[in-house]
């Protein structure tokens, strides 16, 4: 499992990093929007 994951990361290194960064950014922005909405609404 670890070896397969390492091989996949070596072959798809840049797209995987880009996808992970985009996923984190989208998740944080959605959490901020939903949290702000919940904080403002009574």
Protein Blocks (a to p, Z undefined) as FASTA:
>chain_A
ZZmmmmmmmmmmmmmmmmmmmmmmmmmmmmmmmmmmmmmpZZ
